[in-house]
Every structure is written in structure tokens, then in C-alpha cells.
Amino acid sequence: MVLLTMFTVACSGGTDSPLAVSPSLLRWQLSGTVRCDGGDPIAGATLEVTDGPDSGQRTTSDVNGRFVFSALKQAVVSVRASAADHESVTRSVSLTSNAVLDFNLPVSPGS
């Protein structure tokens, strides 16, 4: 037991510093809700990452308007939300941890 403890201290350098992790290896969850002008949820809305290292990733909102991207790389990303009979909206977020990004889609004129 004494040897194991000494080995652990010797290998860690006797410090409590955390291991450095490259930002390119970090993955974050981005979730939110898509609503019609802030009111009713929109089911079946398409959400797409439009820039950044995960550009092109897509997901769809569920019956409650909720969506999740489960493993996006750490970066500033833009996400576009679109749905039938609604104007598309693009928003940006800096992913440095799990984040929430909600969308309010205006009804398209003439819909």
C-alpha cells in the first residue's frame, strides 16, 4: 500500500492539476425549443448547423418542439431553424459547455 501511494504521488508530480484536454476533442450538447412566434411548439422543424466544424449536421424537433444535437465540437456555431409556413431563423452560440438555444419562427406572410 505504501509503494502504491508513493508511485501515485511520483507519477502525478504531487499536484492536483487537471489534465489538459484539447478543445477539438470536447463535445457539447445543444438543445432547445422551436415555437411559432413564441407560442405553440412546432413539431417537425428542421435544425441545421450552418457553419463551424459540425456544419451540415441536422436534426428535427419533436412533438413538443424540442430538439437536441448531442455531440457538437467546441466552437462558435450558427444554427438555422426552418418549418413549413414559417420564416427561417438563424442564431449563433459559442459552445464552451452544454447550451440551450430557443427559436421563435414568425409565420410566413400569406400563410
Secondary structure per residue as TSV (DSSP state, phi and psi in degrees):
chain	resnum	aa	ss	phi	psi
A	1	M	-	360.0	-39.1
A	2	V	H	-66.6	-40.5
A	3	L	H	-65.3	-40.2
A	4	L	H	-62.4	-44.2
A	5	T	H	-63.4	-44.4
A	6	M	H	-64.1	-39.1
A	7	F	H	-64.4	-43.3
A	8	T	H	-61.6	-45.4
A	9	V	H	-65.0	-41.6
A	10	A	H	-65.3	-38.9
A	11	C	H	-74.1	-32.4
A	12	S	H	-88.1	-5.0
A	13	G	T	76.6	7.0
A	14	G	T	74.7	15.9
A	15	T	-	-114.8	164.6
A	16	D	-	-107.1	22.1
A	17	S	-	-71.9	140.5
A	18	P	-	-73.6	158.6
A	19	L	-	-71.6	139.9
A	20	A	-	-77.5	136.4
A	21	V	-	-121.3	129.7
A	22	S	-	-62.3	133.7
A	23	P	G	-57.1	-26.7
A	24	S	G	-69.3	-16.3
A	25	L	G	-93.4	-15.3
A	26	L	-	-74.0	142.1
A	27	R	E	-128.8	137.4
A	28	W	E	-127.8	154.3
A	29	Q	E	-94.7	133.4
A	30	L	E	-119.4	121.9
A	31	S	E	-135.0	170.0
A	32	G	E	172.4	-167.5
A	33	T	E	-132.4	142.1
A	34	V	E	-108.5	125.4
A	35	R	E	-127.9	157.5
A	36	C	E	-85.9	107.5
A	37	D	T	48.4	35.9
A	38	G	T	82.1	2.1
A	39	G	S	-101.5	-110.3
A	40	D	S	-67.5	143.9
A	41	P	B	-66.2	150.9
A	42	I	-	-109.0	113.2
A	43	A	T	-82.5	142.4
A	44	G	T	80.5	12.3
A	45	A	-	-68.5	145.0
A	46	T	E	-96.9	131.5
A	47	L	E	-119.6	130.2
A	48	E	E	-134.8	133.5
A	49	V	E	-74.7	122.3
A	50	T	-	-102.4	-9.6
A	51	D	S	-155.0	176.7
A	52	G	S	88.2	-177.5
A	53	P	T	-67.7	-17.9
A	54	D	T	-107.6	20.7
A	55	S	T	-51.1	135.0
A	56	G	T	98.9	-15.9
A	57	Q	-	-66.6	139.0
A	58	R	E	-130.6	154.5
A	59	T	E	-151.5	171.8
A	60	T	E	-128.1	143.0
A	61	S	-	-74.4	147.9
A	62	D	-	-85.4	-171.6
A	63	V	T	-62.3	-20.1
A	64	N	T	-97.8	8.8
A	65	G	S	78.8	4.8
A	66	R	E	-84.1	145.3
A	67	F	E	-138.8	159.3
A	68	V	E	-146.6	130.8
A	69	F	E	-103.7	118.4
A	70	S	E	-89.0	-17.9
A	71	A	E	-151.0	68.6
A	72	L	E	-91.3	145.4
A	73	K	E	-71.7	152.6
A	74	Q	S	-64.9	121.1
A	75	A	E	-179.3	173.0
A	76	V	E	-89.1	122.9
A	77	V	E	-126.8	151.8
A	78	S	E	-110.4	139.8
A	79	V	E	-126.6	131.2
A	80	R	E	-105.0	131.2
A	81	A	E	-109.5	134.3
A	82	S	E	-143.3	150.6
A	83	A	-	-155.5	153.3
A	84	A	T	-56.4	139.6
A	85	D	T	65.8	17.0
A	86	H	B	-133.1	152.8
A	87	E	-	-77.2	142.1
A	88	S	-	-73.3	149.1
A	89	V	E	-132.5	134.9
A	90	T	E	-115.9	133.2
A	91	R	E	-132.8	152.3
A	92	S	E	-113.4	153.2
A	93	V	E	-149.4	144.6
A	94	S	E	-94.5	111.8
A	95	L	E	-87.6	102.7
A	96	T	S	-124.0	0.8
A	97	S	S	-166.4	179.2
A	98	N	-	-60.8	141.3
A	99	A	E	-137.9	158.6
A	100	V	E	-117.9	133.1
A	101	L	-	-137.0	107.6
A	102	D	-	-96.3	150.7
A	103	F	E	-124.6	139.2
A	104	N	E	-117.6	111.2
A	105	L	E	-98.1	120.3
A	106	P	-	-68.7	148.1
A	107	V	B	-68.9	136.2
A	108	S	-	-65.3	142.1
A	109	P	T	-59.5	136.5
A	110	G	T	85.8	2.9
A	111	S	-	-89.2	360.0
